[in-house]
Amino acid sequence: MHEESADNVESVVRSWNVLTYLAENANPTLTEIARNIEAPKSSTLRILNTLINLGLVSQDPDKKTYSIDYRVLNLSYHVLRRSVLRKQANPYLYELADASRLIACLGVVSGPVAITIDKVSLHSPLSVHQDEIGATVPVHVSSVGKVLLAYQPEGFVNEFLQEYPLTKFTDKTICDREAYLKELQRVRERGYAINEWEWRHDTVSIAMPVRNYAGEVIAAVALSRETAVHGDDGNRDEPFSQDHLDALKRAAERISFSCGYHSAEMLIDSAVWRGRSDGETRR
């Protein structure tokens, strides 16, 4: 009984690994998939056939390759459609993208990755990387990921980093555990996180926390700059201006306010958002 349950769990994990690999790699063969998920070809083939029958995977019978089926998009569509957070944040992402002329994103963390759940790019539609909604980035090289980790309990962060590999992606990636803990401390001190070309050589991002009614950090709103699209603003050491920081802070506060987080400053400002006069605010 226990062995059968363990086998079932392992099959689920392998199925997920197959789907993840197919999502990230174009048209791999059975051999490539099996090698990547570190499973026998026979069991990998059974998983693939099951996923094909479920309509989640497609096979090219001529090339003997596999790919994600469009039915998978239906799952993400329903998740995002019901996302209250995304609906609340979306208008403010448009304002942020327009004010900054950069790419505005809303992200959350799930396990070892940061996930983009909304993205607005009004003045720079030709993104080099085409990372859309649902895109994932390793949490340690994501400004969103840094924000979400920085506001977790210290014990949780220490335990998380014990198992998490600080993989090097560029010469800017922080790969030392103690250095990374210091980076999270800086995030808490200044109230925002920066991914300084730690994930890609040509992309930098900055993120601030989004809080719920209890003051818990549940997401992060971010601005992203791609050198090929936006330039480096003449200062690679400071790719974001004070105007960018102000616009990002305003967006983070407004999204948090819509989620029920009401600081004294935000309550005062909320009267302005509703179009009231200063006199009405004081009354």
PLY file of the C-alpha trace (Angstrom):
ply
format ascii 1.0
element vertex 283
property float x
property float y
property float z
element edge 282
property int vertex1
property int vertex2
end_header
0.00 0.00 0.00
2.71 2.44 1.00
4.92 1.39 -1.92
2.04 1.92 -4.35
1.40 5.40 -2.91
5.07 6.28 -3.20
5.09 5.10 -6.83
2.01 7.22 -7.55
3.62 10.30 -6.04
6.79 9.70 -8.03
4.73 9.44 -11.22
3.06 12.77 -10.49
6.43 14.41 -9.88
7.84 12.95 -13.09
4.76 14.07 -15.02
5.26 17.58 -13.75
8.94 17.44 -14.67
8.00 16.31 -18.18
5.54 19.20 -18.59
8.07 21.70 -17.26
10.78 20.43 -19.60
8.45 20.54 -22.60
7.40 24.07 -21.71
11.01 25.25 -21.65
12.41 23.26 -24.60
11.18 23.08 -28.17
10.26 19.66 -29.56
12.54 17.30 -27.62
12.70 13.56 -28.31
11.84 10.79 -25.86
15.54 10.21 -25.20
16.11 13.88 -24.38
13.12 14.05 -22.06
14.05 10.86 -20.21
17.61 12.03 -19.77
16.51 15.41 -18.44
14.03 14.07 -15.86
16.45 11.26 -14.97
13.95 8.48 -15.59
13.94 5.29 -17.69
12.70 5.69 -21.24
9.96 3.10 -20.63
8.38 4.99 -17.72
8.88 8.33 -19.49
7.03 6.96 -22.52
4.12 5.85 -20.30
3.92 9.33 -18.80
4.00 10.95 -22.24
1.25 8.67 -23.54
-0.90 9.50 -20.52
-0.37 13.22 -21.02
-1.19 12.85 -24.72
-4.44 11.08 -23.85
-5.28 13.93 -21.46
-4.67 16.45 -24.22
-1.78 18.12 -22.41
1.00 16.96 -24.75
1.20 16.51 -28.52
3.49 14.22 -30.54
4.87 14.73 -34.01
4.71 11.17 -35.40
7.18 11.92 -38.19
9.90 13.63 -36.17
9.22 11.58 -33.00
9.22 14.75 -30.93
6.89 16.09 -28.25
5.46 19.48 -27.33
3.05 21.10 -24.90
-0.52 21.10 -26.16
-2.57 24.29 -26.16
-4.98 22.74 -23.65
-2.45 23.56 -20.93
-3.18 27.24 -21.59
-6.73 26.61 -20.47
-5.46 25.82 -16.97
-3.49 29.05 -16.65
-6.34 31.04 -18.18
-8.79 29.95 -15.49
-6.27 30.54 -12.70
-5.51 34.08 -13.89
-9.16 34.84 -14.68
-10.08 34.19 -11.06
-7.08 36.07 -9.67
-8.52 38.91 -7.60
-5.04 40.31 -7.06
-4.40 40.56 -10.78
-7.72 42.34 -11.37
-7.03 44.82 -8.60
-3.51 45.54 -9.74
-4.04 45.76 -13.49
-5.20 49.42 -13.74
-2.22 50.55 -11.67
0.18 48.54 -13.84
-1.08 50.49 -16.85
-0.49 53.77 -15.01
3.00 52.63 -13.97
3.96 51.49 -17.48
2.72 54.77 -18.94
4.46 56.97 -16.36
7.78 55.10 -16.48
7.79 54.14 -20.17
9.21 50.80 -19.02
7.73 47.32 -18.52
5.46 47.01 -15.47
4.93 43.59 -13.92
3.11 41.95 -11.03
4.74 38.84 -9.60
4.41 36.22 -6.89
6.64 33.42 -5.67
5.88 29.71 -5.81
8.58 27.50 -4.34
11.92 28.21 -6.02
10.63 30.54 -8.76
9.11 33.98 -9.17
6.11 33.99 -11.52
4.82 36.90 -13.59
1.02 37.01 -13.20
0.51 40.26 -15.12
2.59 42.44 -17.42
2.02 45.74 -19.18
4.36 47.23 -21.79
2.81 50.27 -23.46
5.83 52.10 -24.85
8.11 49.12 -25.48
6.03 46.31 -27.00
9.01 44.73 -28.77
10.52 43.08 -25.72
13.70 41.19 -26.63
12.90 38.20 -24.43
9.13 38.01 -24.91
8.62 36.87 -21.32
4.88 36.91 -20.93
2.36 36.13 -18.20
3.27 32.87 -16.50
7.02 33.28 -17.11
9.20 32.03 -14.27
12.59 33.21 -13.00
14.74 31.57 -10.31
13.83 33.35 -7.10
17.36 34.47 -6.18
17.90 36.42 -9.41
14.47 38.05 -9.48
13.67 41.43 -7.91
10.19 40.06 -7.18
11.72 36.97 -5.61
14.04 39.04 -3.43
11.13 41.12 -2.15
9.02 38.08 -1.27
11.94 36.35 0.47
13.07 39.48 2.32
9.77 39.74 4.18
9.54 36.08 5.16
10.43 34.97 8.73
14.17 34.54 9.26
13.81 30.83 10.06
11.94 30.18 6.84
14.57 31.99 4.76
17.47 30.13 6.40
15.79 26.76 5.84
14.87 27.67 2.28
18.43 28.67 1.38
19.86 25.46 2.83
18.16 23.47 0.07
18.11 26.12 -2.64
21.01 26.26 -5.16
22.29 29.80 -5.73
23.04 29.05 -9.38
25.28 31.48 -11.26
23.74 33.02 -14.39
25.90 36.10 -14.93
28.95 37.66 -13.32
26.51 39.73 -11.22
24.66 36.77 -9.68
24.96 36.51 -5.90
26.04 32.91 -5.29
27.20 33.14 -1.66
24.58 32.41 1.00
25.82 35.00 3.50
26.06 37.65 0.81
22.52 36.84 -0.28
21.22 37.18 3.29
22.86 40.62 3.44
21.16 41.49 0.16
17.77 40.60 1.66
18.58 42.80 4.65
19.26 45.70 2.26
15.88 45.06 0.64
14.14 45.46 4.00
16.12 48.60 4.82
15.44 50.47 1.60
12.01 49.01 0.83
12.76 47.68 -2.64
14.84 45.05 -4.41
16.94 45.25 -7.55
17.93 42.51 -9.95
21.12 44.10 -11.26
21.74 42.03 -14.40
21.85 38.91 -12.21
19.53 36.85 -14.43
20.47 38.24 -17.85
23.26 40.53 -19.00
20.86 42.93 -20.68
17.97 43.14 -18.20
17.60 44.90 -14.87
14.48 45.18 -12.69
13.31 46.79 -9.50
10.43 45.66 -7.28
8.48 46.81 -4.23
6.19 44.82 -1.93
2.41 44.52 -2.20
0.69 43.93 1.15
-2.70 42.56 2.14
-5.07 43.76 4.87
-2.89 42.12 7.55
0.26 43.83 6.33
1.68 40.59 4.90
3.70 40.82 1.69
1.75 38.74 -0.83
3.23 39.93 -4.15
5.55 42.50 -5.68
5.13 45.10 -8.39
8.16 45.65 -10.60
9.67 47.73 -13.36
11.91 46.06 -15.92
14.43 47.69 -18.26
15.95 45.92 -21.26
19.09 47.57 -22.61
18.31 46.77 -26.25
14.84 48.33 -25.97
15.16 51.08 -23.35
18.89 51.82 -23.38
20.89 52.04 -20.17
19.86 55.66 -19.51
23.52 56.65 -19.59
24.14 55.23 -16.13
24.48 51.50 -15.75
25.17 51.88 -12.03
21.80 53.58 -11.46
19.42 52.32 -14.17
16.31 53.67 -12.41
15.67 57.34 -11.68
13.98 58.84 -8.65
10.91 59.34 -10.84
10.88 55.60 -11.50
11.12 54.88 -7.77
8.32 57.33 -6.98
6.04 55.85 -9.65
6.76 52.32 -8.47
6.10 53.23 -4.84
2.81 54.87 -5.80
1.74 51.76 -7.71
2.74 49.44 -4.84
0.80 51.54 -2.34
-2.31 51.72 -4.51
-2.33 48.00 -5.18
-1.80 47.33 -1.47
-4.62 49.75 -0.64
-6.94 47.84 -2.99
-5.96 44.65 -1.12
-7.03 46.17 2.20
-3.70 47.49 3.49
-4.37 50.93 4.93
-1.46 52.81 6.46
-2.13 56.29 7.83
-0.37 57.90 4.86
-2.34 55.81 2.39
-5.66 56.67 4.07
-4.90 60.36 3.65
-3.83 59.90 0.03
-6.88 57.77 -0.74
-9.05 60.86 -0.49
-7.03 62.40 -3.30
-7.48 59.27 -5.41
-11.24 59.63 -5.05
-11.08 63.22 -6.22
-11.89 64.91 -2.89
-10.58 68.33 -1.92
-8.11 68.89 0.94
-10.90 70.41 2.98
-13.05 67.30 2.61
-10.06 65.16 3.52
-9.60 67.01 6.82
-13.26 66.70 7.69
0 1
1 2
2 3
3 4
4 5
5 6
6 7
7 8
8 9
9 10
10 11
11 12
12 13
13 14
14 15
15 16
16 17
17 18
18 19
19 20
20 21
21 22
22 23
23 24
24 25
25 26
26 27
27 28
28 29
29 30
30 31
31 32
32 33
33 34
34 35
35 36
36 37
37 38
38 39
39 40
40 41
41 42
42 43
43 44
44 45
45 46
46 47
47 48
48 49
49 50
50 51
51 52
52 53
53 54
54 55
55 56
56 57
57 58
58 59
59 60
60 61
61 62
62 63
63 64
64 65
65 66
66 67
67 68
68 69
69 70
70 71
71 72
72 73
73 74
74 75
75 76
76 77
77 78
78 79
79 80
80 81
81 82
82 83
83 84
84 85
85 86
86 87
87 88
88 89
89 90
90 91
91 92
92 93
93 94
94 95
95 96
96 97
97 98
98 99
99 100
100 101
101 102
102 103
103 104
104 105
105 106
106 107
107 108
108 109
109 110
110 111
111 112
112 113
113 114
114 115
115 116
116 117
117 118
118 119
119 120
120 121
121 122
122 123
123 124
124 125
125 126
126 127
127 128
128 129
129 130
130 131
131 132
132 133
133 134
134 135
135 136
136 137
137 138
138 139
139 140
140 141
141 142
142 143
143 144
144 145
145 146
146 147
147 148
148 149
149 150
150 151
151 152
152 153
153 154
154 155
155 156
156 157
157 158
158 159
159 160
160 161
161 162
162 163
163 164
164 165
165 166
166 167
167 168
168 169
169 170
170 171
171 172
172 173
173 174
174 175
175 176
176 177
177 178
178 179
179 180
180 181
181 182
182 183
183 184
184 185
185 186
186 187
187 188
188 189
189 190
190 191
191 192
192 193
193 194
194 195
195 196
196 197
197 198
198 199
199 200
200 201
201 202
202 203
203 204
204 205
205 206
206 207
207 208
208 209
209 210
210 211
211 212
212 213
213 214
214 215
215 216
216 217
217 218
218 219
219 220
220 221
221 222
222 223
223 224
224 225
225 226
226 227
227 228
228 229
229 230
230 231
231 232
232 233
233 234
234 235
235 236
236 237
237 238
238 239
239 240
240 241
241 242
242 243
243 244
244 245
245 246
246 247
247 248
248 249
249 250
250 251
251 252
252 253
253 254
254 255
255 256
256 257
257 258
258 259
259 260
260 261
261 262
262 263
263 264
264 265
265 266
266 267
267 268
268 269
269 270
270 271
271 272
272 273
273 274
274 275
275 276
276 277
277 278
278 279
279 280
280 281
281 282
